[in-house]
Amino acid sequence: MRMGRFYVFLVLANLFWAGNFLFGSVVVEQVSPFLLTALRWAAAAPLLIVLAIVVEKPRWRDALREWPLHLLLAGLGLVGFCVFSYEALRHTTPADASVVGAINPALIAIVAGLIARERVGGRRVLGIGISLVGVLVVISRGDPASLLRADVNEGHLWMLGAVVVWTAYTILGRRLRTGPVTASAVQASITTVVLAPFAVPQLGGVSLDGAALGGLLYIAIFPSVLSLVLWNVSVKKVGASTAGVYLNVLPIFTALLGLAVGIAIGWPTVLGGVLVVLGVTITSIRRRAAERLGGGPEPRGHLR
């Protein structure tokens, strides 16, 4: 039962990240994706600082020596990914956005393999191909001809942009020596300071209702802070390969949460989601086997 709790932590981390899609779609109806991003990290930064002190007891001076890389990563992962994904939620459903985003692990695997000059095996190519087909099913809404007509939902394109940005964030983040929670705290603080001059003037015309305010608080606490610590604690105990498999439940949780609040899900989303999850699982098999044999690097903390 001791190990069992870490699998529960992984499930909860993904459940909270799924809530980010749902609540994000509510908040962006009243504020811009940029302002939501600024408010999210302004609220999360103090919590992350406290969490870093408790969990990692960091030497802040050492962490700040890496400030150029932290600045770049903050621009990619905390600003770019969030703005792109929240913009996507203005044009598409949370379920569709999460399915398109679910291709991320496969893309990270292939890019990391190319950078390391690893041979791309047939199994990995097959998995990525299946995932891409799943994404195309969602983007085309089950009508492949719409791709030829360029009749594509703008939200899906924004989410693809978010996937590319997050891939760059993940790959570059491996160069950091700073611990994942401390790195998140530093980057959230940098984001807050840099965005403040642009975000503060926008606050004057903002009036959030109860649902949007609650959604903002949820985003700042659950996916930004709690998912981070649950994920990182679990990765240390069960390993990166096992933890990575649990990312496949993210689109499932997003769809279920959407159904719970009355957001309908079409067959293209269901079929595309199944294909993406299947493809990512196939893509991960080789990496999981390699990690069991050679103890590959563990991923840095997620900040969905």
Secondary structure, 3 states (H helix, E strand, C coil): CCCHHHHHHHHHHHHHHHHHHHHHHHHCCCCCHHHHHHHHHHHHHHHHHHHHHHHCCCCHHHHHCCHHHHHHHHHHHHHHHHHHHHHHCCCCCHHHHHHHHCCHHHHHHHHHHHHCCCCCCHHHHHHHHHHHHHHHHHHCCCCCHHHHCCCCCHHHHHHHHHHHHHHHHHHHHCCCCCCHHHHHHHHHHHHHHHHHHHHHHHHHHCCCCHHHHHHHHHHHHHHHHHHHHHHHHHHHHHCHHHHHHHHHHHHHHHHHHHHHCCCCCCHHHHHHHHHHHHHHHHHHHHHHHHHHHHCCCCCCCCCC
